[in-house]
């Protein structure tokens, strides 16, 4: 990954974190954390991976953000001083669920070996 992409990822994560905090404040939503930001090499889009504390609210929050993505994108465009600001695509980060499943399988295998 190039230094430029790394800087864009960091900047988008920082600014979008502030925007989402303000945007979701006062709403009856669970805690939302940006876990990872992946910008395409041509800077046309950025995948923003979210971790949502309550599993039951994941789809509800994702739908809310996608319905309001135009306004969120506009706020990000105003914050970033770039020729082209990447288009936001929100996604749910499933890596923690994967880690939990692996840990469960390891514990089960240790229990069967003893």
C-alpha positions as CSV (number, residue, x, y, z in Angstrom):
1,X,0.0,0.0,0.0
2,X,1.4,3.4,-0.9
3,X,2.1,6.1,1.6
4,X,-0.6,8.3,-0.1
5,X,-3.3,5.7,0.3
6,X,-2.2,5.2,4.0
7,X,-2.5,8.9,4.6
8,X,-5.9,9.1,2.9
9,X,-7.1,6.1,4.9
10,X,-6.0,7.7,8.1
11,X,-7.5,11.1,7.3
12,X,-10.9,9.6,6.2
13,X,-11.0,7.5,9.3
14,X,-10.3,10.4,11.6
15,X,-12.8,12.9,9.9
16,X,-15.5,10.3,9.3
17,X,-15.3,9.2,12.9
18,X,-16.1,12.8,14.0
19,X,-18.9,13.1,11.5
20,X,-20.5,9.8,12.5
21,X,-20.2,10.7,16.2
22,X,-22.1,14.0,15.6
23,X,-24.5,12.4,13.1
24,X,-25.5,9.5,15.4
25,X,-25.6,11.6,18.6
26,X,-29.0,11.6,20.1
27,X,-30.2,8.6,18.1
28,X,-31.2,5.4,19.8
29,X,-28.3,3.4,18.4
30,X,-25.7,1.2,19.8
31,X,-22.0,2.2,19.9
32,X,-20.5,2.3,16.4
33,X,-16.8,2.1,15.8
34,X,-14.8,2.5,12.5
35,X,-12.5,-0.5,12.5
36,X,-10.9,-0.2,9.1
37,X,-10.8,2.1,6.1
38,X,-9.7,0.8,2.7
39,X,-9.3,3.3,-0.1
40,X,-9.1,2.1,-3.7
41,X,-5.8,2.8,-5.5
42,X,-7.4,5.3,-7.8
43,X,-9.1,7.1,-4.9
44,X,-12.6,6.6,-6.4
45,X,-14.1,4.9,-3.4
46,X,-13.4,4.1,0.3
47,X,-14.8,1.1,2.1
48,X,-15.5,2.0,5.7
49,X,-15.8,-1.1,8.0
50,X,-18.0,-0.6,11.0
51,X,-18.2,-2.6,14.3
52,X,-21.5,-2.2,16.0
53,X,-21.8,-3.2,19.6
54,X,-25.3,-4.7,19.5
55,X,-25.6,-7.4,16.9
56,X,-29.4,-6.8,16.7
57,X,-28.9,-3.2,15.5
58,X,-26.2,-3.9,12.8
59,X,-28.5,-3.9,9.8
60,X,-30.7,-1.0,11.2
61,X,-27.6,1.2,11.6
62,X,-26.2,0.2,8.3
63,X,-29.5,1.0,6.6
64,X,-29.7,4.4,8.4
65,X,-26.2,5.4,7.3
66,X,-26.8,4.3,3.7
67,X,-30.1,6.2,3.6
68,X,-28.1,9.3,4.7
69,X,-24.9,8.7,2.9
70,X,-25.4,11.7,0.6
71,X,-25.3,14.1,3.6
72,X,-22.4,12.2,5.2
73,X,-20.5,12.3,2.0
74,X,-21.1,16.1,1.6
75,X,-19.8,16.7,5.1
76,X,-16.7,14.7,4.4
77,X,-16.2,16.5,1.1
78,X,-16.2,19.8,3.0
79,X,-13.7,18.5,5.6
80,X,-11.1,17.0,3.3
81,X,-9.0,19.3,1.1
82,X,-8.4,16.9,-1.8
83,X,-9.0,17.2,-5.6
84,X,-11.1,14.0,-5.5
85,X,-12.7,12.8,-2.3
86,X,-13.4,9.0,-2.5
87,X,-17.0,7.9,-2.4
88,X,-18.0,6.3,0.9
89,X,-19.3,2.7,1.0
90,X,-20.2,1.4,4.5
91,X,-19.8,-2.2,5.4
92,X,-20.1,-4.3,8.5
93,X,-16.8,-5.7,9.8
94,X,-17.3,-9.4,10.4
95,X,-13.7,-10.1,11.5
96,X,-14.6,-10.2,15.2
97,X,-17.3,-12.8,14.6
98,X,-14.7,-14.8,12.7
99,X,-12.2,-14.6,15.5
100,X,-14.9,-15.6,18.1
101,X,-15.8,-18.7,16.0
102,X,-12.2,-19.7,15.7
103,X,-11.7,-19.3,19.5
104,X,-14.8,-21.4,20.1
105,X,-13.5,-24.2,17.8
106,X,-10.1,-24.2,19.5
107,X,-11.8,-24.5,23.0
108,X,-14.0,-27.3,21.7
109,X,-11.0,-29.2,20.3
110,X,-9.0,-28.8,23.5
111,X,-12.0,-30.1,25.4
112,X,-12.2,-33.2,23.2
113,X,-8.4,-33.9,23.4
114,X,-8.4,-34.1,27.2
